[in-house]
Amino acid sequence: MEKSDFIAKIKSAGIVGAGGAGFPTHIKLNAQAEYFILNIAECEPLLRVDQQIAAKYSYKIVSTLEIIHNMVNAKKSFIAIKKKYTEAVKSLQKLIKEKPFIEIKFLENVYPAGDEQDIVYNCTGRIVPEGGIPLDVGVIVDNVGTVLHISEALEGKPVTERWVTIGGAVKYPQTIKLPIGTIISDAIKFAGGTNAKDYIIIDGGPMMGKLTTENDSIKKTTNGILIFPQEHTLIKRKQESIYVSIAHSRSACEQCSLCTEYCSRYLLGHSDLKPHLMMRKISYMNETNLNSYTEAYLCSECGVCSYYACPMLLSPKDIFHFLKEQLVKHKIKNPYAKKEVKNVHEMYKYRRAPIDKLVRRIDVKKFEHPAPLTETEPSIKKVKISIKQNIGAAPELRVKKSDKVSKGDIIAEIPQGKMSANLHSSITGTITEIADDYILIES
């Protein structure tokens, strides 16, 4: 296969990063790299989807990995996975036995081992520069769910479904394949419903996931739907407004520096990122001095500072997110792009957050369930497809209300010259509503 045909198939299929970021994959892979890394770390507590599809679809994944390896002209490819995912590891080891250009790299059972910059260092020994991306050091990283979608794209199948872990306070936690746009209330029903009287929903993992509602829907980037009782401490912290967070920081931050000492990017040598100093400075922020807050761009928002390190239960992660929004709003660019980093912090090995300890710290131990993968494909009669599910520009609509569509039809397309991703109908039916941010299709 020619590289141009390979990229065209990925572009046509509408593939974006399935690990959560949503970067268009046809752009990421339209490059050459010395190393390609398949990310199966899945370091967020409670999620099971990546390890389970790696075990179930190991042949398709390794076959596609080999194609990607050749297309990006890599000299070596790595499978980054935790040793405890024994079923997946066993299958993958068997398949790569005769492929010396593919190597399994075992990751520690720590958080955030799945951060792509952390994976780059652990697999290659290279450090992504401050404000940079893995390609700056000759590396491309893709999530296992993304690679599975590439496998399907090479068979002519667009992204219309994805595997999702439904967990937390539900009766039957499980990992299930759902059409893109499945309404979350329907997804919860497939797990037997919730066993909490009043509950809140997280799209993603407990650390980096965002609060959502039953009326929202499954996206290309949704790897988990977690249900928590409304009174759970984690939920109360996620519900706190940013202005309350800033007020708490102003009154309670004791400048112990633990948020900095455990910061995953600071430990990778990004020494310009010091969350404890930002927590001090946030009290004095206004629109005239935003250039003093640009280190917010270096934050990965992994949440270690907020949910693991801080003894006062403050939220540096949320403050960094707020600062990024303000910097973008005022068109202040990232000044750290490609600033070289020579060494990781000397305490890198010793300040990583063990998953078992993290699970207890955020009080989710009681929700740790296997969430087995189920082969049953539910019958979905209505989907609510978000129009923008990718980094970059939203795709342009190619349909109108009352149009009849079949599963796999393009309903929104990449605008000319823009970074975006195609969007396809995930069921066969009629378009009953088109809003500013979603398309409703009913069969």
Secondary structure in CASP SS format (residue, H / E / C, confidence):
PFRMAT SS
TARGET T0000
AUTHOR 0000-0000-0000
METHOD secondary structure of the structure
MODEL  1
M C 1.00
E C 1.00
K H 1.00
S H 1.00
D H 1.00
F H 1.00
I H 1.00
A H 1.00
K H 1.00
I H 1.00
K H 1.00
S H 1.00
A H 1.00
G C 1.00
I C 1.00
V E 1.00
G C 1.00
A C 1.00
G C 1.00
G C 1.00
A C 1.00
G C 1.00
F C 1.00
P E 1.00
T H 1.00
H H 1.00
I H 1.00
K H 1.00
L C 1.00
N C 1.00
A C 1.00
Q C 1.00
A C 1.00
E C 1.00
Y E 1.00
F E 1.00
I E 1.00
L E 1.00
N E 1.00
I E 1.00
A C 1.00
E C 1.00
C C 1.00
E C 1.00
P C 1.00
L C 1.00
L C 1.00
R C 1.00
V H 1.00
D H 1.00
Q H 1.00
Q H 1.00
I H 1.00
A H 1.00
A H 1.00
K H 1.00
Y C 1.00
S H 1.00
Y H 1.00
K H 1.00
I H 1.00
V H 1.00
S H 1.00
T H 1.00
L H 1.00
E H 1.00
I H 1.00
I H 1.00
H H 1.00
N H 1.00
M H 1.00
V C 1.00
N C 1.00
A C 1.00
K C 1.00
K E 1.00
S E 1.00
F E 1.00
I E 1.00
A E 1.00
I E 1.00
K E 1.00
K C 1.00
K C 1.00
Y C 1.00
T H 1.00
E H 1.00
A H 1.00
V H 1.00
K H 1.00
S H 1.00
L H 1.00
Q H 1.00
K H 1.00
L H 1.00
I C 1.00
K C 1.00
E C 1.00
K C 1.00
P C 1.00
F C 1.00
I E 1.00
E E 1.00
I E 1.00
K E 1.00
F E 1.00
L E 1.00
E C 1.00
N C 1.00
V E 1.00
Y E 1.00
P C 1.00
A C 1.00
G C 1.00
D C 1.00
E H 1.00
Q H 1.00
D H 1.00
I H 1.00
V H 1.00
Y H 1.00
N H 1.00
C H 1.00
T H 1.00
G C 1.00
R C 1.00
I C 1.00
V C 1.00
P C 1.00
E E 1.00
G C 1.00
G C 1.00
I C 1.00
P H 1.00
L H 1.00
D H 1.00
V H 1.00
G C 1.00
V E 1.00
I E 1.00
V E 1.00
D E 1.00
N E 1.00
V H 1.00
G H 1.00
T H 1.00
V H 1.00
L H 1.00
H H 1.00
I H 1.00
S H 1.00
E H 1.00
A H 1.00
L C 1.00
E C 1.00
G C 1.00
K C 1.00
P C 1.00
V C 1.00
T C 1.00
E E 1.00
R E 1.00
W E 1.00
V E 1.00
T E 1.00
I E 1.00
G E 1.00
G E 1.00
A C 1.00
V E 1.00
K C 1.00
Y C 1.00
P C 1.00
Q E 1.00
T E 1.00
I E 1.00
K E 1.00
L E 1.00
P E 1.00
I C 1.00
G C 1.00
T E 1.00
I E 1.00
I H 1.00
S H 1.00
D H 1.00
A H 1.00
I H 1.00
K H 1.00
F H 1.00
A C 1.00
G C 1.00
G C 1.00
T E 1.00
N C 1.00
A C 1.00
K C 1.00
D C 1.00
Y E 1.00
I E 1.00
I E 1.00
I E 1.00
D E 1.00
G C 1.00
G C 1.00
P C 1.00
M C 1.00
M C 1.00
G C 1.00
K E 1.00
L E 1.00
T E 1.00
T C 1.00
E C 1.00
N C 1.00
D C 1.00
S E 1.00
I C 1.00
K C 1.00
K C 1.00
T C 1.00
T C 1.00
N C 1.00
G E 1.00
I E 1.00
L E 1.00
I E 1.00
F E 1.00
P E 1.00
Q C 1.00
E C 1.00
H C 1.00
T H 1.00
L H 1.00
I H 1.00
K H 1.00
R H 1.00
K H 1.00
Q H 1.00
E C 1.00
S C 1.00
I H 1.00
Y H 1.00
V H 1.00
S H 1.00
I H 1.00
A H 1.00
H H 1.00
S H 1.00
R H 1.00
S H 1.00
A H 1.00
C C 1.00
E C 1.00
Q C 1.00
C C 1.00
S C 1.00
L H 1.00
C H 1.00
T H 1.00
E H 1.00
Y H 1.00
C C 1.00
S H 1.00
R H 1.00
Y H 1.00
L H 1.00
L C 1.00
G C 1.00
H C 1.00
S C 1.00
D C 1.00
L C 1.00
K C 1.00
P H 1.00
H H 1.00
L H 1.00
M H 1.00
M H 1.00
R H 1.00
K H 1.00
I H 1.00
S H 1.00
Y H 1.00
M C 1.00
N C 1.00
E C 1.00
T C 1.00
N C 1.00
L H 1.00
N H 1.00
S H 1.00
Y H 1.00
T H 1.00
E H 1.00
A H 1.00
Y H 1.00
L H 1.00
C C 1.00
S C 1.00
E C 1.00
C C 1.00
G C 1.00
V H 1.00
C H 1.00
S H 1.00
Y H 1.00
Y H 1.00
A H 1.00
C C 1.00
P C 1.00
M C 1.00
L C 1.00
L C 1.00
S C 1.00
P H 1.00
K H 1.00
D H 1.00
I H 1.00
F H 1.00
H H 1.00
F H 1.00
L H 1.00
K H 1.00
E H 1.00
Q H 1.00
L H 1.00
V H 1.00
K H 1.00
H C 1.00
K C 1.00
I C 1.00
K C 1.00
N C 1.00
P C 1.00
Y C 1.00
A C 1.00
K C 1.00
K E 1.00
E C 1.00
V C 1.00
K C 1.00
N C 1.00
V C 1.00
H C 1.00
E C 1.00
M C 1.00
Y H 1.00
K H 1.00
Y H 1.00
R C 1.00
R C 1.00
A E 1.00
P E 1.00
I H 1.00
D H 1.00
K H 1.00
L H 1.00
V H 1.00
R H 1.00
R H 1.00
I C 1.00
D C 1.00
V C 1.00
K H 1.00
K H 1.00
F H 1.00
E C 1.00
H C 1.00
P C 1.00
A C 1.00
P C 1.00
L E 1.00
T C 1.00
E C 1.00
T C 1.00
E C 1.00
P C 1.00
S C 1.00
I C 1.00
K C 1.00
K E 1.00
V E 1.00
K E 1.00
I E 1.00
S E 1.00
I C 1.00
K C 1.00
Q C 1.00
N C 1.00
I C 1.00
G C 1.00
A C 1.00
A C 1.00
P C 1.00
E E 1.00
L E 1.00
R C 1.00
V C 1.00
K C 1.00
K C 1.00
S C 1.00
D C 1.00
K E 1.00
V E 1.00
S C 1.00
K C 1.00
G C 1.00
D C 1.00
I E 1.00
I E 1.00
A E 1.00
E E 1.00
I C 1.00
P C 1.00
Q C 1.00
G C 1.00
K C 1.00
M C 1.00
S C 1.00
A C 1.00
N C 1.00
L E 1.00
H E 1.00
S C 1.00
S C 1.00
I C 1.00
T C 1.00
G E 1.00
T E 1.00
I E 1.00
T E 1.00
E E 1.00
I E 1.00
A C 1.00
D C 1.00
D C 1.00
Y E 1.00
I E 1.00
L E 1.00
I E 1.00
E E 1.00
S C 1.00
END
